[in-house]
Amino acid sequence: MGAIAREELVLALNELLEAERAGTKVTLQTAAAITDPALKALIAVVRHDEAHWCAMLSKAIRSLDGVPSSTTGAFHGKAMAIADLGERLAFLNRGQGWVVRRLQALLPRIEEGSLRADLAAMLAGHEKNISRLEQQLARPCA
């Protein structure tokens, strides 16, 4: 695949923005139900990262003369419909995996530059958060 066209890139970035916004809301709302201090701290880190990527994506979209979406992805409703905390967090991690796959497909089509670097950092951040949450969820409940 060749370099991505601006219009397609804006669409892809907006899709990621909507997903990140959903992840931010899920982590914010889920944190209230978490009693384990280590897990609560980890979810706060993930929420901070999600919000950071929302800001980065919005800025990138505007730099391409696009309009950042104000929509929250459907992931939010699906995640919040899961009552069991462990199952919801596992679903959150699968959502993070979806973002990883999207970024892996998108990065080769973006020429070198600050956007590519930002998206590569976003990919690395998501991979790290997936690993950390997997480790946390594997711990026996106290």
ABEGO torsion letter per residue (X at the ends): XBBBBAAAAAAAAAAAAAAAAAAAAAAAAAAAABABAAAAAAAAAAAAAAAAAAAAAAAAAAAAGBBBBABBBAAAAAAAABABAAAAAAAAAAAAAAAAAAAAAAAAABBBEAAAAAAAAAAAAAAAAAAAAAAAAABBBX
